[in-house]
Amino acid sequence: MTFNTTLEGIKTYEAGKPIELVVREFGIAPSEIVKLASNENPKGCSPKVQKAVGKMLSAMSRYPDDSMFALKKALAARFDVAEKEVIIGAGSDQIIEFLIHAKANDNARVLMSAVTFAMYEIYARHVGAEVIRTPSYEHCFDEFYAAYEAHDPAIIFICTPNNPTGDAVDREALYKFLEKIDGNTLVVVDGAYMEYAAHKDPTKAIAPKELIERFKNVVYLGTFSKAYGLGGMRVGYGIASETIIDALYKLRPPFNITTLSLEAATVALDDDAFVQESVQECFEQMRQYEIFAAKQGIEMIPSYTNFVTLQLHNEQKSSDLALALLKKGIIVRDLSSYGLNAIRVTVGTPAQNQRFFEQFMSVL
Ligand SMILES: *Cc1c(COP(=O)(O)O)cnc(C)c1O
């Protein structure tokens, strides 16, 4: 059978390995496995969420509220925007898919950084769009602007903080860049880790309200998968001018968020104390990685997220190291497919991080 030629160049997205797979493949007991590969919150989610979802189990026999009334209202209130400026997706991944389908086709170009979230390219290729990348792996606005002028992209992706490198752009520099972009170019500001960046450095914090008031061609993306600890529930959101949200709604399948996920996200959003505590503990633990990297002479990209990117010495191949760690039950992300000789490690609990440091030393 033949398939659309657009599929030919697509590398299937490689998710962080689940614990179950390591149990099966390497015969390691689940209790011995430390998963630091998908930037999940090691504290889990707010205990209030589990309680609320537990009480709702009987609701699963009915279709969810397709208007997503409660969560949309809560998000609009949190970010001080109108409800019609909000769309909710099955993860912010789904909104990235809507954005590409709304704006790109096989004549279009999609611009992004040399090393950034893999799904931008995959969705762009779905529609046959050409992917243009800036030379540097950190977001450099001069490079972005030069590529914008040269290629006239339909969409520009700015991932801040950036996954998988952890760096973040300055808000003022972003605004200066956006001022130079024409109103028909869609700019996506992916803030999947914004809760972390905003805590660490206010000059990196981007508020969706100010962003979309100043720039009608910009979409802000957020997710419940990272700081809120709800990766398994698949809830993300987009905030933009009504014109953009209306276009995205045309692509949305009905009932794209489950009843239990809507409840989980609504309750999670209300427990800001849990998120703030998680973020603070993450940066306390990140200090241990900084000390470890300095001691080992390993370069660590300063991170505004809940993960660290360790750039290995030339003689150590990141794919070998990741595999050796996997055999010890430590799951990290090898970044060789991104063209970096580096591993990405989610900051875990103190005990998990200790296990990582010990096993890293043992496999070196
Ligand atoms: C995790 C992540 C997302 C999306 O996560 P969802 O679980 O689909 O909400 C989007 N962008 C970046 C940069 C991410 O790291």
The ligand as a Tripos MOL2 file, in Angstrom:
@<TRIPOS>MOLECULE
LIG
   15    15     1     0     0
SMALL
NO_CHARGES

@<TRIPOS>ATOM
      1 C1          5.4230   18.9190   26.8230 C.3       1 LIG1
      2 C2          5.3970   19.9850   25.8250 C.ar      1 LIG1
      3 C3          4.2370   20.3580   25.1210 C.ar      1 LIG1
      4 C4          2.9240   19.7030   25.1250 C.3       1 LIG1
      5 O1          2.6030   18.8660   26.0620 O.3       1 LIG1
      6 P1          1.1190   18.3190   26.1270 P.3       1 LIG1
      7 O2          1.2730   17.1880   27.0750 O.co2     1 LIG1
      8 O3          0.7040   17.8970   24.7620 O.co2     1 LIG1
      9 O4          0.2870   19.4400   26.6410 O.co2     1 LIG1
     10 C5          4.3000   21.4130   24.2410 C.ar      1 LIG1
     11 N1          5.4240   22.0730   24.0480 N.ar      1 LIG1
     12 C6          6.5440   21.7540   24.6840 C.ar      1 LIG1
     13 C7          7.7440   22.5530   24.4150 C.3       1 LIG1
     14 C8          6.5830   20.6970   25.5850 C.ar      1 LIG1
     15 O5          7.7260   20.3850   26.1750 O.3       1 LIG1
@<TRIPOS>BOND
     1     1     2 1
     2     2     3 ar
     3     2    14 ar
     4     3     4 1
     5     3    10 ar
     6     4     5 1
     7     5     6 1
     8     6     7 2
     9     6     8 1
    10     6     9 1
    11    10    11 ar
    12    11    12 ar
    13    12    13 1
    14    12    14 ar
    15    14    15 1
@<TRIPOS>SUBSTRUCTURE
     1 LIG1         1 GROUP 0 **** ****
